[in-house]
Amino acid sequence: MKKRGKNTLLSLLLAGLLLGGCSSQPGLPAEEDNADLVVVGFSQVGAESDWRNANTQSMLDALSAENGYRLILDDAQQKQEKQITAIRNFINQGVDYIVLAPTRETGWDTVLTEARKAGIPVIIVDRMIETGDPDLFTCWVGSDFRSEGDKAVQWLEDHQEGKELRIAHLQGSIGSSAQIGRTSGLDAGIGAHDNWKLVFRESGDFTQAKGQEMTEKLLSQEPSFNVLYSENDNMTYGAIEALESAGIEPGKDVTILSFDASSKALRLILDGKINYDVECNPLHGPRVRKIIEQLEKGETPLKYTYVEEVSFDSSNLLESVIEGRGY
Ligand code: GYE
């Protein structure tokens, strides 16, 4: 493992600040052991959804002190400016690696050029960035969001044969890969079917509260829809609340398609309230850890790793899947 000289002093200073001068805390290694830990700065999108919280936990578990890491976690509260500041702080602290889960695709070139100048490898997780210079990051691991959207469209085609569809669309955070891919899948589906009509489209920013608010708006503006395409489970939970309050039966009066397939959403499939859910796997911690281990050994990890994902409706969902899920 490489020598971590430049980080040691900073790590100690930071640990000292965090611990308010205390030298030992349960769960944290003694300060003298910190010198060998690999220091990783992780700029996380926020805490907008169950998916995101599972993703944060997976990173904390995989990059723990017991595993030889010191993870500095920064929650950007879904704001790109906060992520840019966090990355600059990581650079100033001289971390060994930067992990970025980007809020949106564009706008990273300047700060990632700064990271490159400082010689810090950047690993992108979950969503993608758009850049003319792919050398600005070392590698990426995440999901194929367009293919997730295509799966939902295919399911709709297979299960609603020939029916006139009036589709209401709750989008995720605008400009994020998860929104862009899932929206472009739906747009392609609408373009390919004369009997599919988009009647409503608003962003619910991937949160339950905004999903509910936008569904209330939908109900007041355009109540004659029969499909709800919601780009994540938390917005779907909000939508279900709004529909039920209006006396509409989710999953029956309105066909509901959702994304993430967290265990709570899978239970709603068994209850008949969600019709189809496309899995998006948040457990990137071990994947990032493996990439860092490869880099530490001087190996070259794959530039792009797409995670394999499945999808569920009531025909293929087993109780055992929900129990073994972990998120
Ligand atoms: O679907 C949503 C989260 O980028 C895959 O972000 C992620 C998305 C996920 O807030 O729940």
py3Dmol code that shows the C-alpha trace and the ligand (Angstrom):
import py3Dmol

protein = """\
ATOM      1  CA  MET A   1       0.000   0.000   0.000  1.00  0.00           C
ATOM      2  CA  LYS A   2       1.276   3.451  -0.850  1.00  0.00           C
ATOM      3  CA  LYS A   3       2.641   5.754   1.824  1.00  0.00           C
ATOM      4  CA  ARG A   4       0.086   8.246   3.085  1.00  0.00           C
ATOM      5  CA  GLY A   5       2.482  10.877   4.370  1.00  0.00           C
ATOM      6  CA  LYS A   6       0.725  13.953   3.058  1.00  0.00           C
ATOM      7  CA  ASN A   7      -2.559  12.893   4.616  1.00  0.00           C
ATOM      8  CA  THR A   8      -1.395  11.873   7.999  1.00  0.00           C
ATOM      9  CA  LEU A   9      -1.097  15.270   9.605  1.00  0.00           C
ATOM     10  CA  LEU A  10      -4.308  16.515   8.056  1.00  0.00           C
ATOM     11  CA  SER A  11      -6.129  13.365   9.080  1.00  0.00           C
ATOM     12  CA  LEU A  12      -4.981  13.765  12.618  1.00  0.00           C
ATOM     13  CA  LEU A  13      -5.949  17.422  12.655  1.00  0.00           C
ATOM     14  CA  LEU A  14      -9.349  16.646  11.230  1.00  0.00           C
ATOM     15  CA  ALA A  15      -9.932  13.719  13.534  1.00  0.00           C
ATOM     16  CA  GLY A  16      -8.948  16.010  16.395  1.00  0.00           C
ATOM     17  CA  LEU A  17     -11.441  18.624  15.266  1.00  0.00           C
ATOM     18  CA  LEU A  18     -14.204  16.079  14.771  1.00  0.00           C
ATOM     19  CA  LEU A  19     -13.618  14.512  18.124  1.00  0.00           C
ATOM     20  CA  GLY A  20     -13.317  17.843  19.874  1.00  0.00           C
ATOM     21  CA  GLY A  21      -9.860  16.949  21.141  1.00  0.00           C
ATOM     22  CA  CYS A  22     -10.848  13.527  22.436  1.00  0.00           C
ATOM     23  CA  SER A  23      -8.321  10.833  21.620  1.00  0.00           C
ATOM     24  CA  SER A  24     -10.515   7.761  21.624  1.00  0.00           C
ATOM     25  CA  GLN A  25     -14.112   7.180  20.605  1.00  0.00           C
ATOM     26  CA  PRO A  26     -15.934   3.914  20.234  1.00  0.00           C
ATOM     27  CA  GLY A  27     -15.845   2.645  16.637  1.00  0.00           C
ATOM     28  CA  LEU A  28     -12.955   4.885  15.633  1.00  0.00           C
ATOM     29  CA  PRO A  29      -9.375   3.678  15.536  1.00  0.00           C
ATOM     30  CA  ALA A  30      -6.828   5.264  17.867  1.00  0.00           C
ATOM     31  CA  GLU A  31      -5.226   8.287  16.232  1.00  0.00           C
ATOM     32  CA  GLU A  32      -1.839   6.654  15.845  1.00  0.00           C
ATOM     33  CA  ASP A  33      -3.472   3.982  13.642  1.00  0.00           C
ATOM     34  CA  ASN A  34      -5.000   6.561  11.292  1.00  0.00           C
ATOM     35  CA  ALA A  35      -1.768   6.964   9.353  1.00  0.00           C
ATOM     36  CA  ASP A  36      -2.364   3.785   7.375  1.00  0.00           C
ATOM     37  CA  LEU A  37      -5.992   4.411   6.535  1.00  0.00           C
ATOM     38  CA  VAL A  38      -6.882   5.223   2.943  1.00  0.00           C
ATOM     39  CA  VAL A  39      -8.652   8.573   3.042  1.00  0.00           C
ATOM     40  CA  VAL A  40     -11.673   8.871   0.773  1.00  0.00           C
ATOM     41  CA  GLY A  41     -13.763  12.008   0.320  1.00  0.00           C
ATOM     42  CA  PHE A  42     -17.285  11.099  -0.749  1.00  0.00           C
ATOM     43  CA  SER A  43     -19.516  13.812  -2.146  1.00  0.00           C
ATOM     44  CA  GLN A  44     -23.034  12.424  -1.849  1.00  0.00           C
ATOM     45  CA  VAL A  45     -26.095  13.914  -3.583  1.00  0.00           C
ATOM     46  CA  GLY A  46     -28.211  14.182  -0.439  1.00  0.00           C
ATOM     47  CA  ALA A  47     -30.736  12.162   1.535  1.00  0.00           C
ATOM     48  CA  GLU A  48     -33.711  12.600  -0.772  1.00  0.00           C
ATOM     49  CA  SER A  49     -34.779   8.967  -1.005  1.00  0.00           C
ATOM     50  CA  ASP A  50     -34.562   5.494   0.530  1.00  0.00           C
ATOM     51  CA  TRP A  51     -32.312   4.572  -2.391  1.00  0.00           C
ATOM     52  CA  ARG A  52     -29.919   7.357  -1.449  1.00  0.00           C
ATOM     53  CA  ASN A  53     -29.860   6.415   2.229  1.00  0.00           C
ATOM     54  CA  ALA A  54     -29.119   2.783   1.347  1.00  0.00           C
ATOM     55  CA  ASN A  55     -26.349   3.984  -0.942  1.00  0.00           C
ATOM     56  CA  THR A  56     -24.783   6.128   1.801  1.00  0.00           C
ATOM     57  CA  GLN A  57     -24.954   3.253   4.274  1.00  0.00           C
ATOM     58  CA  SER A  58     -23.350   0.891   1.774  1.00  0.00           C
ATOM     59  CA  MET A  59     -20.425   3.295   1.358  1.00  0.00           C
ATOM     60  CA  LEU A  60     -20.044   3.751   5.128  1.00  0.00           C
ATOM     61  CA  ASP A  61     -20.045  -0.020   5.657  1.00  0.00           C
ATOM     62  CA  ALA A  62     -17.594  -0.825   2.871  1.00  0.00           C
ATOM     63  CA  LEU A  63     -15.174   2.038   3.504  1.00  0.00           C
ATOM     64  CA  SER A  64     -15.031   1.639   7.274  1.00  0.00           C
ATOM     65  CA  ALA A  65     -12.009   2.022   9.534  1.00  0.00           C
ATOM     66  CA  GLU A  66     -12.100  -1.756  10.121  1.00  0.00           C
ATOM     67  CA  ASN A  67     -11.621  -2.192   6.383  1.00  0.00           C
ATOM     68  CA  GLY A  68      -8.736   0.289   6.339  1.00  0.00           C
ATOM     69  CA  TYR A  69     -10.488   3.480   5.240  1.00  0.00           C
ATOM     70  CA  ARG A  70     -11.373   6.859   6.582  1.00  0.00           C
ATOM     71  CA  LEU A  71     -14.440   8.068   4.736  1.00  0.00           C
ATOM     72  CA  ILE A  72     -15.198  11.770   4.794  1.00  0.00           C
ATOM     73  CA  LEU A  73     -18.852  12.019   3.839  1.00  0.00           C
ATOM     74  CA  ASP A  74     -20.334  15.259   2.547  1.00  0.00           C
ATOM     75  CA  ASP A  75     -24.111  15.541   2.026  1.00  0.00           C
ATOM     76  CA  ALA A  76     -24.753  18.126  -0.697  1.00  0.00           C
ATOM     77  CA  GLN A  77     -28.485  18.436  -0.031  1.00  0.00           C
ATOM     78  CA  GLN A  78     -29.101  17.954  -3.765  1.00  0.00           C
ATOM     79  CA  LYS A  79     -27.109  21.090  -4.662  1.00  0.00           C
ATOM     80  CA  GLN A  80     -24.305  20.958  -7.202  1.00  0.00           C
ATOM     81  CA  GLU A  81     -22.613  24.086  -5.742  1.00  0.00           C
ATOM     82  CA  LYS A  82     -22.265  22.247  -2.448  1.00  0.00           C
ATOM     83  CA  GLN A  83     -20.662  19.300  -4.231  1.00  0.00           C
ATOM     84  CA  ILE A  84     -18.159  21.576  -5.951  1.00  0.00           C
ATOM     85  CA  THR A  85     -17.245  23.113  -2.580  1.00  0.00           C
ATOM     86  CA  ALA A  86     -16.928  19.653  -1.005  1.00  0.00           C
ATOM     87  CA  ILE A  87     -14.587  18.483  -3.775  1.00  0.00           C
ATOM     88  CA  ARG A  88     -12.429  21.587  -3.302  1.00  0.00           C
ATOM     89  CA  ASN A  89     -12.299  20.845   0.438  1.00  0.00           C
ATOM     90  CA  PHE A  90     -11.263  17.255  -0.267  1.00  0.00           C
ATOM     91  CA  ILE A  91      -8.493  18.535  -2.538  1.00  0.00           C
ATOM     92  CA  ASN A  92      -7.288  20.939   0.178  1.00  0.00           C
ATOM     93  CA  GLN A  93      -7.310  18.134   2.715  1.00  0.00           C
ATOM     94  CA  GLY A  94      -5.209  16.004   0.377  1.00  0.00           C
ATOM     95  CA  VAL A  95      -7.478  12.959   0.385  1.00  0.00           C
ATOM     96  CA  ASP A  96      -6.266   9.839  -1.426  1.00  0.00           C
ATOM     97  CA  TYR A  97      -9.433   9.389  -3.511  1.00  0.00           C
ATOM     98  CA  ILE A  98     -12.524  11.385  -4.331  1.00  0.00           C
ATOM     99  CA  VAL A  99     -15.821   9.597  -4.897  1.00  0.00           C
ATOM    100  CA  LEU A 100     -18.526  11.672  -6.545  1.00  0.00           C
ATOM    101  CA  ALA A 101     -22.214  10.800  -6.869  1.00  0.00           C
ATOM    102  CA  PRO A 102     -23.159  13.703  -9.132  1.00  0.00           C
ATOM    103  CA  THR A 103     -26.396  15.646  -8.674  1.00  0.00           C
ATOM    104  CA  ARG A 104     -26.511  16.464 -12.374  1.00  0.00           C
ATOM    105  CA  GLU A 105     -24.556  15.538 -15.480  1.00  0.00           C
ATOM    106  CA  THR A 106     -23.088  18.862 -16.590  1.00  0.00           C
ATOM    107  CA  GLY A 107     -20.792  21.419 -14.966  1.00  0.00           C
ATOM    108  CA  TRP A 108     -17.952  19.329 -13.542  1.00  0.00           C
ATOM    109  CA  ASP A 109     -14.999  20.101 -15.807  1.00  0.00           C
ATOM    110  CA  THR A 110     -13.440  22.930 -13.781  1.00  0.00           C
ATOM    111  CA  VAL A 111     -13.441  21.239 -10.391  1.00  0.00           C
ATOM    112  CA  LEU A 112     -12.399  17.854 -11.784  1.00  0.00           C
ATOM    113  CA  THR A 113      -9.513  19.540 -13.583  1.00  0.00           C
ATOM    114  CA  GLU A 114      -8.471  20.879 -10.164  1.00  0.00           C
ATOM    115  CA  ALA A 115      -8.604  17.332  -8.740  1.00  0.00           C
ATOM    116  CA  ARG A 116      -6.538  16.038 -11.626  1.00  0.00           C
ATOM    117  CA  LYS A 117      -3.919  18.769 -11.105  1.00  0.00           C
ATOM    118  CA  ALA A 118      -3.729  17.695  -7.464  1.00  0.00           C
ATOM    119  CA  GLY A 119      -3.180  14.082  -8.616  1.00  0.00           C
ATOM    120  CA  ILE A 120      -6.283  12.728  -6.841  1.00  0.00           C
ATOM    121  CA  PRO A 121      -8.148   9.939  -8.656  1.00  0.00           C
ATOM    122  CA  VAL A 122     -11.886  10.553  -8.993  1.00  0.00           C
ATOM    123  CA  ILE A 123     -14.364   7.678  -9.004  1.00  0.00           C
ATOM    124  CA  ILE A 124     -17.883   8.515 -10.185  1.00  0.00           C
ATOM    125  CA  VAL A 125     -20.749   6.442  -8.775  1.00  0.00           C
ATOM    126  CA  ASP A 126     -24.443   6.000  -9.509  1.00  0.00           C
ATOM    127  CA  ARG A 127     -25.103   8.786 -12.040  1.00  0.00           C
ATOM    128  CA  MET A 128     -22.846   9.832 -14.914  1.00  0.00           C
ATOM    129  CA  ILE A 129     -21.234  13.149 -15.817  1.00  0.00           C
ATOM    130  CA  GLU A 130     -21.133  14.770 -19.219  1.00  0.00           C
ATOM    131  CA  THR A 131     -17.661  15.927 -20.189  1.00  0.00           C
ATOM    132  CA  GLY A 132     -15.578  16.288 -23.294  1.00  0.00           C
ATOM    133  CA  ASP A 133     -12.617  14.845 -21.394  1.00  0.00           C
ATOM    134  CA  PRO A 134     -13.289  11.385 -19.920  1.00  0.00           C
ATOM    135  CA  ASP A 135      -9.751  11.436 -18.489  1.00  0.00           C
ATOM    136  CA  LEU A 136     -11.099  13.794 -15.828  1.00  0.00           C
ATOM    137  CA  PHE A 137     -12.308  10.759 -13.912  1.00  0.00           C
ATOM    138  CA  THR A 138     -10.644   7.420 -13.307  1.00  0.00           C
ATOM    139  CA  CYS A 139     -13.718   5.236 -13.609  1.00  0.00           C
ATOM    140  CA  TRP A 140     -17.462   5.055 -13.149  1.00  0.00           C
ATOM    141  CA  VAL A 141     -19.833   2.488 -11.642  1.00  0.00           C
ATOM    142  CA  GLY A 142     -23.612   2.775 -11.767  1.00  0.00           C
ATOM    143  CA  SER A 143     -26.807   1.971 -13.603  1.00  0.00           C
ATOM    144  CA  ASP A 144     -27.975   2.107 -17.197  1.00  0.00           C
ATOM    145  CA  PHE A 145     -30.888   4.491 -16.694  1.00  0.00           C
ATOM    146  CA  ARG A 146     -32.030   4.479 -20.315  1.00  0.00           C
ATOM    147  CA  SER A 147     -32.321   0.727 -20.212  1.00  0.00           C
ATOM    148  CA  GLU A 148     -34.339   1.027 -16.980  1.00  0.00           C
ATOM    149  CA  GLY A 149     -36.766   3.339 -18.815  1.00  0.00           C
ATOM    150  CA  ASP A 150     -36.916   0.963 -21.774  1.00  0.00           C
ATOM    151  CA  LYS A 151     -37.874  -1.906 -19.450  1.00  0.00           C
ATOM    152  CA  ALA A 152     -40.815   0.065 -18.056  1.00  0.00           C
ATOM    153  CA  VAL A 153     -41.974   0.963 -21.582  1.00  0.00           C
ATOM    154  CA  GLN A 154     -41.686  -2.659 -22.689  1.00  0.00           C
ATOM    155  CA  TRP A 155     -43.785  -3.796 -19.717  1.00  0.00           C
ATOM    156  CA  LEU A 156     -46.445  -1.222 -20.563  1.00  0.00           C
ATOM    157  CA  GLU A 157     -46.485  -2.382 -24.170  1.00  0.00           C
ATOM    158  CA  ASP A 158     -46.818  -6.035 -23.111  1.00  0.00           C
ATOM    159  CA  HIS A 159     -49.531  -5.445 -20.499  1.00  0.00           C
ATOM    160  CA  GLN A 160     -51.739  -2.693 -21.920  1.00  0.00           C
ATOM    161  CA  GLU A 161     -52.021  -4.026 -25.504  1.00  0.00           C
ATOM    162  CA  GLY A 162     -53.762  -1.581 -27.766  1.00  0.00           C
ATOM    163  CA  LYS A 163     -55.337   0.416 -24.920  1.00  0.00           C
ATOM    164  CA  GLU A 164     -55.460   4.232 -25.106  1.00  0.00           C
ATOM    165  CA  LEU A 165     -52.908   5.330 -22.524  1.00  0.00           C
ATOM    166  CA  ARG A 166     -53.058   8.740 -20.883  1.00  0.00           C
ATOM    167  CA  ILE A 167     -49.729   8.937 -19.118  1.00  0.00           C
ATOM    168  CA  ALA A 168     -48.836  11.185 -16.186  1.00  0.00           C
ATOM    169  CA  HIS A 169     -45.114  11.506 -15.613  1.00  0.00           C
ATOM    170  CA  LEU A 170     -43.310  12.382 -12.379  1.00  0.00           C
ATOM    171  CA  GLN A 171     -39.691  13.151 -13.215  1.00  0.00           C
ATOM    172  CA  GLY A 172     -36.725  12.931 -10.892  1.00  0.00           C
ATOM    173  CA  SER A 173     -34.266  15.784 -10.307  1.00  0.00           C
ATOM    174  CA  ILE A 174     -33.901  17.514 -13.645  1.00  0.00           C
ATOM    175  CA  GLY A 175     -30.486  17.099 -15.249  1.00  0.00           C
ATOM    176  CA  SER A 176     -29.522  13.965 -13.303  1.00  0.00           C
ATOM    177  CA  SER A 177     -28.683  10.851 -15.319  1.00  0.00           C
ATOM    178  CA  ALA A 178     -31.442   8.918 -13.548  1.00  0.00           C
ATOM    179  CA  GLN A 179     -34.000  11.476 -14.770  1.00  0.00           C
ATOM    180  CA  ILE A 180     -32.492  11.856 -18.247  1.00  0.00           C
ATOM    181  CA  GLY A 181     -32.339   8.107 -18.944  1.00  0.00           C
ATOM    182  CA  ARG A 182     -35.743   7.217 -17.511  1.00  0.00           C
ATOM    183  CA  THR A 183     -37.400  10.171 -19.272  1.00  0.00           C
ATOM    184  CA  SER A 184     -35.791   9.389 -22.616  1.00  0.00           C
ATOM    185  CA  GLY A 185     -37.027   5.790 -22.371  1.00  0.00           C
ATOM    186  CA  LEU A 186     -40.585   7.021 -21.867  1.00  0.00           C
ATOM    187  CA  ASP A 187     -40.298   9.600 -24.648  1.00  0.00           C
ATOM    188  CA  ALA A 188     -39.170   6.901 -27.057  1.00  0.00           C
ATOM    189  CA  GLY A 189     -42.134   4.738 -25.998  1.00  0.00           C
ATOM    190  CA  ILE A 190     -44.604   7.590 -26.496  1.00  0.00           C
ATOM    191  CA  GLY A 191     -43.052   8.384 -29.887  1.00  0.00           C
ATOM    192  CA  ALA A 192     -43.503   4.775 -30.986  1.00  0.00           C
ATOM    193  CA  HIS A 193     -47.191   4.433 -29.992  1.00  0.00           C
ATOM    194  CA  ASP A 194     -49.982   6.525 -31.501  1.00  0.00           C
ATOM    195  CA  ASN A 195     -52.323   5.495 -28.687  1.00  0.00           C
ATOM    196  CA  TRP A 196     -50.000   6.687 -25.860  1.00  0.00           C
ATOM    197  CA  LYS A 197     -50.484  10.295 -24.854  1.00  0.00           C
ATOM    198  CA  LEU A 198     -48.461  12.271 -22.309  1.00  0.00           C
ATOM    199  CA  VAL A 199     -50.982  14.314 -20.301  1.00  0.00           C
ATOM    200  CA  PHE A 200     -48.818  15.649 -17.457  1.00  0.00           C
ATOM    201  CA  ARG A 201     -45.122  16.019 -16.685  1.00  0.00           C
ATOM    202  CA  GLU A 202     -43.554  17.626 -13.604  1.00  0.00           C
ATOM    203  CA  SER A 203     -40.467  17.026 -11.510  1.00  0.00           C
ATOM    204  CA  GLY A 204     -40.949  15.691  -7.986  1.00  0.00           C
ATOM    205  CA  ASP A 205     -37.191  15.934  -7.336  1.00  0.00           C
ATOM    206  CA  PHE A 206     -37.070  12.272  -6.221  1.00  0.00           C
ATOM    207  CA  THR A 207     -38.749  13.074  -2.866  1.00  0.00           C
ATOM    208  CA  GLN A 208     -41.938  11.707  -1.356  1.00  0.00           C
ATOM    209  CA  ALA A 209     -43.253  15.167  -0.378  1.00  0.00           C
ATOM    210  CA  LYS A 210     -42.814  16.596  -3.861  1.00  0.00           C
ATOM    211  CA  GLY A 211     -44.203  13.418  -5.448  1.00  0.00           C
ATOM    212  CA  GLN A 212     -47.350  13.898  -3.402  1.00  0.00           C
ATOM    213  CA  GLU A 213     -47.549  17.612  -4.173  1.00  0.00           C
ATOM    214  CA  MET A 214     -47.177  17.061  -7.916  1.00  0.00           C
ATOM    215  CA  THR A 215     -49.765  14.296  -7.919  1.00  0.00           C
ATOM    216  CA  GLU A 216     -52.208  16.636  -6.164  1.00  0.00           C
ATOM    217  CA  LYS A 217     -51.490  19.169  -8.907  1.00  0.00           C
ATOM    218  CA  LEU A 218     -52.038  16.460 -11.514  1.00  0.00           C
ATOM    219  CA  LEU A 219     -55.382  15.504  -9.981  1.00  0.00           C
ATOM    220  CA  SER A 220     -56.556  19.107 -10.032  1.00  0.00           C
ATOM    221  CA  GLN A 221     -55.395  19.749 -13.617  1.00  0.00           C
ATOM    222  CA  GLU A 222     -55.697  16.526 -15.540  1.00  0.00           C
ATOM    223  CA  PRO A 223     -57.638  13.867 -13.638  1.00  0.00           C
ATOM    224  CA  SER A 224     -58.267  11.651 -16.677  1.00  0.00           C
ATOM    225  CA  PHE A 225     -54.986   9.714 -16.679  1.00  0.00           C
ATOM    226  CA  ASN A 226     -54.701   5.952 -16.469  1.00  0.00           C
ATOM    227  CA  VAL A 227     -50.913   5.466 -16.156  1.00  0.00           C
ATOM    228  CA  LEU A 228     -48.480   7.020 -13.686  1.00  0.00           C
ATOM    229  CA  TYR A 229     -44.794   6.741 -14.631  1.00  0.00           C
ATOM    230  CA  SER A 230     -42.898   7.796 -11.519  1.00  0.00           C
ATOM    231  CA  GLU A 231     -39.110   7.959 -11.721  1.00  0.00           C
ATOM    232  CA  ASN A 232     -38.484   6.710  -8.183  1.00  0.00           C
ATOM    233  CA  ASP A 233     -40.171   4.865  -5.338  1.00  0.00           C
ATOM    234  CA  ASN A 234     -40.307   7.769  -2.897  1.00  0.00           C
ATOM    235  CA  MET A 235     -42.243   9.944  -5.350  1.00  0.00           C
ATOM    236  CA  THR A 236     -44.494   6.931  -5.903  1.00  0.00           C
ATOM    237  CA  TYR A 237     -45.236   6.695  -2.158  1.00  0.00           C
ATOM    238  CA  GLY A 238     -46.281  10.357  -2.219  1.00  0.00           C
ATOM    239  CA  ALA A 239     -48.379   9.771  -5.335  1.00  0.00           C
ATOM    240  CA  ILE A 240     -50.146   6.793  -3.732  1.00  0.00           C
ATOM    241  CA  GLU A 241     -51.069   8.962  -0.742  1.00  0.00           C
ATOM    242  CA  ALA A 242     -52.499  11.633  -3.023  1.00  0.00           C
ATOM    243  CA  LEU A 243     -54.429   9.129  -5.153  1.00  0.00           C
ATOM    244  CA  GLU A 244     -55.919   7.335  -2.162  1.00  0.00           C
ATOM    245  CA  SER A 245     -56.959  10.629  -0.557  1.00  0.00           C
ATOM    246  CA  ALA A 246     -58.800  11.419  -3.793  1.00  0.00           C
ATOM    247  CA  GLY A 247     -60.595   8.041  -3.716  1.00  0.00           C
ATOM    248  CA  ILE A 248     -58.558   6.607  -6.614  1.00  0.00           C
ATOM    249  CA  GLU A 249     -57.226   3.061  -6.281  1.00  0.00           C
ATOM    250  CA  PRO A 250     -53.507   2.931  -7.164  1.00  0.00           C
ATOM    251  CA  GLY A 251     -52.624  -0.135  -9.200  1.00  0.00           C
ATOM    252  CA  LYS A 252     -56.253  -0.593 -10.315  1.00  0.00           C
ATOM    253  CA  ASP A 253     -57.758   2.702 -11.484  1.00  0.00           C
ATOM    254  CA  VAL A 254     -54.258   3.852 -12.432  1.00  0.00           C
ATOM    255  CA  THR A 255     -51.412   1.600 -13.583  1.00  0.00           C
ATOM    256  CA  ILE A 256     -48.308   2.545 -11.641  1.00  0.00           C
ATOM    257  CA  LEU A 257     -44.734   2.114 -12.825  1.00  0.00           C
ATOM    258  CA  SER A 258     -41.888   2.966 -10.495  1.00  0.00           C
ATOM    259  CA  PHE A 259     -38.102   2.741 -10.206  1.00  0.00           C
ATOM    260  CA  ASP A 260     -35.651   1.590  -7.506  1.00  0.00           C
ATOM    261  CA  ALA A 261     -37.519  -1.517  -6.254  1.00  0.00           C
ATOM    262  CA  SER A 262     -36.724  -0.950  -2.608  1.00  0.00           C
ATOM    263  CA  SER A 263     -38.319  -3.474  -0.248  1.00  0.00           C
ATOM    264  CA  LYS A 264     -41.152  -1.133   0.773  1.00  0.00           C
ATOM    265  CA  ALA A 265     -42.104  -0.676  -2.886  1.00  0.00           C
ATOM    266  CA  LEU A 266     -41.940  -4.411  -3.511  1.00  0.00           C
ATOM    267  CA  ARG A 267     -44.447  -4.907  -0.681  1.00  0.00           C
ATOM    268  CA  LEU A 268     -46.712  -2.438  -2.483  1.00  0.00           C
ATOM    269  CA  ILE A 269     -46.531  -4.675  -5.561  1.00  0.00           C
ATOM    270  CA  LEU A 270     -47.757  -7.573  -3.412  1.00  0.00           C
ATOM    271  CA  ASP A 271     -50.545  -5.267  -2.137  1.00  0.00           C
ATOM    272  CA  GLY A 272     -51.490  -4.498  -5.754  1.00  0.00           C
ATOM    273  CA  LYS A 273     -50.731  -0.765  -5.469  1.00  0.00           C
ATOM    274  CA  ILE A 274     -47.656  -0.671  -7.714  1.00  0.00           C
ATOM    275  CA  ASN A 275     -47.854  -2.646 -10.965  1.00  0.00           C
ATOM    276  CA  TYR A 276     -44.231  -2.730 -12.061  1.00  0.00           C
ATOM    277  CA  ASP A 277     -40.965  -1.646 -10.463  1.00  0.00           C
ATOM    278  CA  VAL A 278     -37.580  -1.481 -12.186  1.00  0.00           C
ATOM    279  CA  GLU A 279     -34.699  -2.291  -9.896  1.00  0.00           C
ATOM    280  CA  CYS A 280     -31.906   0.213  -9.373  1.00  0.00           C
ATOM    281  CA  ASN A 281     -29.212  -1.175  -7.130  1.00  0.00           C
ATOM    282  CA  PRO A 282     -27.816   1.280  -4.529  1.00  0.00           C
ATOM    283  CA  LEU A 283     -25.224  -1.038  -2.962  1.00  0.00           C
ATOM    284  CA  HIS A 284     -22.161   0.549  -4.542  1.00  0.00           C
ATOM    285  CA  GLY A 285     -19.929   0.544  -1.437  1.00  0.00           C
ATOM    286  CA  PRO A 286     -18.266  -2.843  -2.100  1.00  0.00           C
ATOM    287  CA  ARG A 287     -17.874  -1.947  -5.783  1.00  0.00           C
ATOM    288  CA  VAL A 288     -16.080   1.298  -4.951  1.00  0.00           C
ATOM    289  CA  ARG A 289     -13.935  -0.508  -2.426  1.00  0.00           C
ATOM    290  CA  LYS A 290     -12.902  -3.051  -5.043  1.00  0.00           C
ATOM    291  CA  ILE A 291     -11.970  -0.262  -7.464  1.00  0.00           C
ATOM    292  CA  ILE A 292      -9.826   1.449  -4.811  1.00  0.00           C
ATOM    293  CA  GLU A 293      -8.137  -1.854  -3.959  1.00  0.00           C
ATOM    294  CA  GLN A 294      -7.263  -2.300  -7.624  1.00  0.00           C
ATOM    295  CA  LEU A 295      -5.868   1.230  -7.844  1.00  0.00           C
ATOM    296  CA  GLU A 296      -3.858   0.700  -4.657  1.00  0.00           C
ATOM    297  CA  LYS A 297      -2.247  -2.362  -6.276  1.00  0.00           C
ATOM    298  CA  GLY A 298      -1.401  -0.330  -9.363  1.00  0.00           C
ATOM    299  CA  GLU A 299      -4.019  -2.123 -11.471  1.00  0.00           C
ATOM    300  CA  THR A 300      -6.346  -0.425 -13.937  1.00  0.00           C
ATOM    301  CA  PRO A 301     -10.027  -0.901 -13.115  1.00  0.00           C
ATOM    302  CA  LEU A 302     -12.595  -1.032 -15.888  1.00  0.00           C
ATOM    303  CA  LYS A 303     -13.454   2.500 -16.976  1.00  0.00           C
ATOM    304  CA  TYR A 304     -17.225   1.831 -16.934  1.00  0.00           C
ATOM    305  CA  THR A 305     -19.082  -0.796 -14.890  1.00  0.00           C
ATOM    306  CA  TYR A 306     -22.815  -1.175 -15.347  1.00  0.00           C
ATOM    307  CA  VAL A 307     -24.592  -2.957 -12.516  1.00  0.00           C
ATOM    308  CA  GLU A 308     -26.946  -5.778 -13.494  1.00  0.00           C
ATOM    309  CA  GLU A 309     -30.534  -5.092 -12.555  1.00  0.00           C
ATOM    310  CA  VAL A 310     -33.879  -6.851 -12.809  1.00  0.00           C
ATOM    311  CA  SER A 311     -37.490  -5.728 -12.501  1.00  0.00           C
ATOM    312  CA  PHE A 312     -40.619  -6.930 -10.783  1.00  0.00           C
ATOM    313  CA  ASP A 313     -44.345  -7.259 -11.144  1.00  0.00           C
ATOM    314  CA  SER A 314     -46.733  -9.528  -9.272  1.00  0.00           C
ATOM    315  CA  SER A 315     -45.916 -12.438 -11.616  1.00  0.00           C
ATOM    316  CA  ASN A 316     -42.233 -12.767 -10.630  1.00  0.00           C
ATOM    317  CA  LEU A 317     -42.008 -11.263  -7.163  1.00  0.00           C
ATOM    318  CA  LEU A 318     -41.324 -13.686  -4.333  1.00  0.00           C
ATOM    319  CA  GLU A 319     -41.439 -12.945  -0.600  1.00  0.00           C
ATOM    320  CA  SER A 320     -37.858 -14.267  -0.362  1.00  0.00           C
ATOM    321  CA  VAL A 321     -36.659 -11.501  -2.696  1.00  0.00           C
ATOM    322  CA  ILE A 322     -38.039  -8.867  -0.320  1.00  0.00           C
ATOM    323  CA  GLU A 323     -36.603 -10.539   2.764  1.00  0.00           C
ATOM    324  CA  GLY A 324     -33.098 -10.831   1.298  1.00  0.00           C
ATOM    325  CA  ARG A 325     -33.056  -7.314  -0.108  1.00  0.00           C
ATOM    326  CA  GLY A 326     -31.228  -5.271   2.501  1.00  0.00           C
ATOM    327  CA  TYR A 327     -32.684  -1.934   1.340  1.00  0.00           C
TER     328      TYR A 327
END
"""
ligand_1 = """\
11
GYE
O -33.417 6.261 -8.360
C -33.478 7.887 -6.643
C -32.389 8.683 -6.048
O -29.495 8.294 -8.917
C -30.253 6.080 -9.059
O -31.514 8.932 -7.111
C -30.269 7.331 -8.296
C -31.652 7.903 -8.056
C -32.650 6.940 -7.431
O -32.770 9.741 -5.329
O -34.297 7.278 -5.685
"""
view = py3Dmol.view(width=600, height=400)
view.addModel(protein, "pdb")
view.setStyle({"model": 0}, {"cartoon": {"style": "trace"}})
view.addModel(ligand_1, "xyz")
view.setStyle({"model": 1}, {"stick": {}})
view.zoomTo()
view.show()
